[in-house]
Amino acid sequence: MVEVKMPRFDPLMEEGRIVEWLKNEGDYVKKDEVLVIIEGEKTTFEFSSPYSGRLLRILKNKDEIVKVGETIAVIEEA
């Protein structure tokens, strides 16, 4: 199992808001497939999965504000 962390999209970013999960728990995701939409201070970003595998748990829900580096999901690598 690997943890997916809230990324830093720009040098000044300290937190982001989960706009929408594009995958559900239990879904298979491919590396570099868009997993979640995240809103930074000025821009919305598509965050791609850093791993291939099954999305075991979504730890941060839609509209939740998350600090950079916090775990947002867990993937079981394939």
C-alpha positions, 0 to 999 in steps of 0.5 A: 500500500502506498499513500497519495499525498496532497501535491504542491503545484506551485512554490507558494502553495500551502493547501488545496481544496478537493474539488472532485474525485474522478475515481471511487474507492475500489476502482483500478487506477493507472499511473498518470491517470487523472485521479482528483481535481484540486483547487489551489489559491488561484488555479484548478489542477488535475492531479494524476495518480503517481501509482497504478493499482486499486484505490483502497481509501479516499481519506479527504472528501470533496470540498475539504481543505488539505495541507500540502503533504497530507495523505489524501488517498491510499492505493494498493499497487498492482 
